Amino acid sequence: MRLWNSDGDLQTTLDGHAGGISALAIAPDSSWLATGDHSATVRIWNGRGRLLATYDIGIGIGWISAPAISPDGTWPAAGYGSRVMILDPGGIPIALLHPGDGEVTTLVISPDGSWLAMGDERGAVHVLDSHFTALPSAFTLPSGCRCLAISPDSSWFAAGSDAGQIHIQDRDGHVRGAIFGHGRHASHPGSPGSGP
């Protein structure tokens, strides 16, 4: 993996992952980043590309997906299989979340850091508070959940499905509405299936 500055100049190359890199997240203050690979390894680097920590989740449990870093930069999260591992910046596990049986496909942390949401391949969307306790606002989409986004004020979020539906609801579970009309599954710009 390579790091460039904002002018497009190559700064350094990050070496160490045995498998293809499947996940990447940068801390809000730009001082460190987390990467994950197909061999279920999470690595934490500083902004200059020096390896700070490595955490091997295990062989045969799936590749690293859905990375996210808390807004205050104190913990990264990474999905793998049907679980989400919460780490500290030193790569030490803080919590292991196993909200459902579907493979985690997307994960997002609210801008105020008070809650997070995760979606899986079966369409289940789980919402947890900052202590990783499930909130009563979980729901299930008609098909796999591919993307999640939380509003800047952390009060509501949207979830996109393989069926092309966008579900919108408040953190507390109040449904605001749904958007239909995507011919294919809804996904983040630049991800597979997001083309014209």
C-alpha positions in Angstrom: 0.0 0.0 0.0 1.2 3.5 -0.8 0.7 6.9 1.0 0.6 10.1 -1.0 0.4 13.7 0.2 -2.3 16.1 -1.0 0.0 17.2 -3.8 0.1 13.7 -5.2 3.7 13.0 -4.1 4.5 9.5 -2.9 5.4 9.6 0.8 6.0 6.0 1.7 5.0 2.4 1.0 3.4 0.3 3.7 4.7 -3.3 3.6 3.6 -6.2 5.8 0.2 -7.5 4.8 0.3 -11.1 3.6 -3.0 -10.9 1.8 -4.7 -8.3 -0.3 -5.7 -5.1 1.6 -9.5 -5.1 2.0 -10.0 -2.3 4.5 -8.6 1.1 5.2 -9.5 4.0 7.6 -7.7 7.2 8.6 -8.0 8.8 12.0 -9.8 12.1 12.1 -6.7 14.0 13.1 -4.7 12.2 10.3 -2.0 11.0 12.8 -2.6 7.3 12.2 -4.5 4.8 10.0 -5.7 1.2 10.2 -5.6 -1.3 7.5 -7.0 -4.8 7.2 -6.5 -7.7 4.8 -7.8 -11.0 3.4 -5.9 -13.0 6.0 -7.9 -11.3 8.9 -5.0 -9.1 10.1 -5.4 -5.5 11.3 -2.3 -3.2 11.2 -2.1 0.2 12.7 0.4 2.8 11.2 1.4 6.3 12.0 0.8 9.0 9.4 4.4 8.6 8.1 3.9 4.9 7.5 5.6 3.4 10.5 4.0 0.2 11.8 2.7 0.7 15.3 0.7 -2.4 16.0 -0.5 -5.7 14.5 -3.5 -7.8 15.5 -4.1 -11.2 13.9 -7.7 -12.0 14.4 -7.3 -15.6 13.2 -7.2 -17.9 10.2 -10.4 -19.1 8.5 -12.8 -16.6 10.0 -13.1 -14.2 7.0 -11.4 -11.1 5.6 -11.4 -7.7 7.2 -14.3 -5.5 6.1 -16.1 -2.3 7.1 -13.3 -0.4 8.9 -14.1 2.7 10.9 -12.3 4.9 13.5 -14.1 6.8 16.3 -14.3 10.6 15.8 -12.0 11.2 18.8 -9.5 8.8 17.3 -9.3 6.6 20.4 -10.5 3.3 18.8 -10.8 1.6 15.4 -13.4 -1.0 14.6 -13.2 -3.7 11.9 -15.8 -6.2 10.7 -14.9 -9.7 9.9 -17.3 -12.5 9.2 -20.4 -11.8 11.4 -18.4 -10.0 14.0 -16.9 -6.6 14.7 -13.7 -6.2 16.7 -13.1 -3.0 18.6 -9.4 -2.2 19.2 -7.4 0.5 20.9 -4.8 2.4 18.8 -2.2 0.0 20.2 -4.0 -3.0 18.6 -5.3 -4.4 21.8 -8.9 -5.7 21.7 -11.5 -3.7 23.7 -14.6 -5.5 22.7 -15.9 -8.2 20.3 -19.4 -7.6 18.9 -21.5 -10.4 17.4 -24.9 -8.8 16.8 -26.1 -11.3 14.1 -25.3 -14.2 11.9 -24.8 -12.4 8.6 -21.4 -11.2 7.3 -20.8 -7.6 8.2 -20.7 -5.5 5.1 -20.7 -1.9 6.4 -20.0 -0.1 9.6 -20.2 3.6 10.6 -19.7 5.6 13.8 -21.7 8.7 14.6 -19.9 12.0 14.3 -20.4 12.7 18.0 -19.1 9.2 18.9 -22.2 8.2 20.9 -23.4 5.3 18.7 -22.5 3.1 15.8 -24.4 1.2 13.2 -23.5 -1.9 11.3 -25.2 -3.7 8.4 -24.8 -7.3 7.1 -25.3 -9.3 4.0 -28.7 -10.5 5.1 -30.1 -7.0 5.4 -29.9 -6.7 9.2 -28.9 -3.3 10.6 -27.8 -3.2 14.2 -27.4 0.0 16.3 -25.3 0.2 19.4 -24.4 2.9 21.9 -20.8 3.9 22.8 -20.7 1.2 25.4 -21.5 -1.3 22.6 -24.9 -2.1 24.0 -27.6 -2.8 21.5 -30.2 -0.1 21.0 -33.9 -0.9 20.2 -33.6 0.7 16.8 -32.4 -2.3 14.8 -34.3 -3.2 11.6 -34.0 -5.5 8.6 -33.8 -4.4 5.0 -35.4 -6.6 2.2 -32.0 -7.6 1.0 -28.3 -7.1 1.9 -27.2 -3.9 3.5 -24.3 -2.4 1.5 -23.9 1.1 2.9 -24.7 3.3 5.9 -24.3 7.0 6.5 -25.0 9.1 9.6 -26.1 12.7 9.6 -23.6 15.3 10.8 -25.7 16.0 13.9 -25.8 12.3 14.7 -29.6 12.3 15.0 -30.5 10.1 12.0 -29.0 7.7 9.5 -29.6 6.0 6.1 -29.0 2.4 5.0 -28.8 1.2 1.4 -29.8 -2.3 0.3 -29.1 -4.6 -2.6 -32.7 -4.1 -3.7 -32.0 -0.4 -4.4 -33.9 0.9 -1.3 -32.6 3.6 1.0 -34.1 3.3 4.5 -34.0 6.5 6.7 -34.6 6.6 10.4 -33.7 8.4 13.6 -31.2 6.9 16.1 -34.1 6.1 18.4 -35.9 4.0 15.8 -38.4 6.5 14.4 -38.7 5.8 10.6 -38.4 9.0 8.6 -39.0 7.3 5.2 -37.6 5.3 2.4 -36.3 6.1 -1.1 -36.9 3.8 -4.0 -35.7 3.9 -7.6 -32.2 2.6 -7.8 -32.1 0.1 -10.6 -29.4 -1.9 -8.8 -28.2 -2.1 -5.2 -27.4 1.1 -3.4 -23.7 1.4 -2.6 -21.1 3.9 -1.7 -19.7 6.0 -4.6 -16.8 4.1 -6.1 -17.8 0.7 -4.8 -18.9 -2.2 -7.0 -22.3 -1.6 -8.5 -22.2 2.2 -8.1 -21.5 3.0 -11.7 -24.1 4.5 -14.2 
